[in-house]
Amino acid sequence: MNETSAATPGLAEETEAAAGTVQSTDDTVGEIYVDDPRMTCRNVDVYYGEKQAIFDVSLDIGKNQVISMIGPSGCGKSTFLRCLNRMNDTIDGCRVTGQIKMDEQDIYDGGLDVVPLRASVGMVFQKPNPFPKSIYDNIAYGPKIHGLSDNKEHLDSIVETSLQRAGLWEEAKDRLDQPGTGLSGGQQQRLCIARAIAVSPEVILMDEPCSALDPIATAKIEELIDELRERFTIAIVTHSMQQAARVSQRTAYFHLGKLIEVGETDQIFTSPRHKLTEDYITGRFG
Amino acid sequence: MHTSTLIILLLGLMSLAYYFGRKRSLSLVGGKVRDLHSLPSYYGMQTAMWCGIPALILLALWLSFEESVVTGMVVESLPQEIQELPPERLDLVLNDVRNLSQGDIVSSTVDQTMQQAADHYTSLMGISHMALFVVALSVAILAGLWAQRTITREQRARNRVEKAINFFLLSSSTLAIFTTVGIVLSVLFESVRFFQQIPVTEFLFGLEWSPQTAIRPDQVGSSGVFGSVPLFAGTMLITLIAMIVAVPIGLMSAIYMAEYASKHFRTLAKPVLEVLAGIPTVVYGFFAALTVAPFFRDLGTDIGLTVSSESALAAGVVMGIMIIPFVSSLSDDVINAVPQAMRDGSYGLGATRSETIRNVIIPAALPGIVGGVLLAVSRAIGETMIVVMAAGLSANLTANPLEAVTTVTVQIVTLLVGDQEFDSAKTLAAFALALVLFVITLALNMIALHIVRKYREQYE
């Protein structure tokens, strides 16, 4: 950690003349607020035991938008993403302070039940993780535990719409009773997206959803993300800057646990305002 | 000179050989290890192996043939009339000769020829031992020296040592296999002798077990009925009770340990639970007989049931407690083997912990759990001490857990305890029982292994 921060000023001096960019990492550069936020995060700190992983991050997640989070490995973007549906609760010794609100409700409020929260903030993981059940049961799992279906026909229709929205219906409709683990990697990931959609969430969090997939499967998922934006709010963590540029409307750049810069994706990739962002997107490090 | 002294000497020579082999390899390259093909220690090991292994093989061969060669020579020196005795009688005489030379009790009177033969035997054995000593040590030294002299810097000592290690590992694993085969064969042959006296169908399907047979014709006693059904029924009853106790408790404790317990509690509770597995079964036995069985009997009296003081229930419950750690630690392992991604996926959909466990983790781990339970079943079937003490010896054919029953293993013990004729149906029955039991547990183990293996393929 110290090593990197010591190296950064050196990098900065070298290219100081390049642009009138900001170099301080104390404040986030760019517009953290949006007009129509779905979730609002204020002064979020995350600790793993004694170690602080996220420093004072404030960020709005806009409704029906895709926001991508980029940054070098270990910069805290996944940790931040997992704060949004309290998935960090399952990690021993993880502590979150600050405020994350959804519909004026603080999701870290002691009285809040994480079950409905996670139903409305779904998550798709880095590695496709279908349950070792049939395709049908994979999708029906969420609706069943939340009691979303009234009868078998209703459940069938939920499964069908979810698979259709995830673009998997045509490939899977004849093999709904076969194990989800038998699908290809890209299909499995779409199955996981369908599984998340099935509980009708408002926000979908995606943690590097394409990093284990080949380019064709990736293209399909990216297309899907773009379609899903109509109904859902999506936050995606990605290592691929091209992917961020393709799928998202806003981009947030994280560095060593700090939110360095956030803004319209076009602006971030064409005229970054912070030195570190510029270095990262031009491939100088990361 | 004793054989153990020789072995110690050989080991000493081997360490010397190691030292000199290593030293020579280093001196060959003037201390520059990188010029050698292998590290110096490999040259040392190679020399030590050349020094030790041929000598040890020679020692083993010598010891296995020494007795028969020496005996043959003694027989030749015996008078003609003794040499022409039938083989059994000759064996008796030779046995006496051996006993005499070792100063043990002799069955017949000691005469001149016997004494001479014994002296001859003693002196031959002495010569043989001395010769062995000299030959083995010289083989060791010569082979070691030769190996040390022939070390060159290109010699592939590392590869050779690797091959030797490979061979040792192979022979260790085949040893276990041969032992199993040996046990099976010995049980099989005795069983065949039993089935020559008692028909297989009577043994497998007979409903009465009463193995007492009259040894002498004038003795009063039953002629022996060998129907094994009551024994297997008793075994199954007790195993069933044990499983009813062990599976739910073991599984639930495994789930708690794997999914709920804090790290601190886990590190504390797991060894404590595994202490249960370390208690000798004899101790469980008297716990069952002195504490649990009377407790059930009194409890039965209180609620108006007749519980015999030795009951299948008491034995089964205590046996169940004994196998709890078996079930729990195997289940714990398979539950932990369920990838964290499965849990994340379920939590991410808003499932609670118990929903995740019920709907995702248990189904995913089920084949492994079933495999573990089957291994525990075969353990319960083979268990003896608890049942001897707590369930009694009477071969009742009953499904009532409050009565005394007996199991296969208990009957094997009672059949073979004490002085026995080894050709009567009574003692041979023990081998037949063991054979059937072996087949059952083998089948269970194979099913369990098959299920466990199938489970492994699931995530890969």
Interface residues (C-beta under 8 A of the other chain):
Chain A: N85 M87 T90 D92 V114 V115 P116 L117 R118 A119 G122 M123 F125 K127 N129 P130 F131 P132 K133 Y141 G142 I145 H146 T181 C192 R195 A196 V199
Chain B: K263 P339 A341 M342 R343 D344 G345 S346 Y347 G348 L349 G350 A351 T352 E355 N359 V360 P363 A364 Q458 Y459
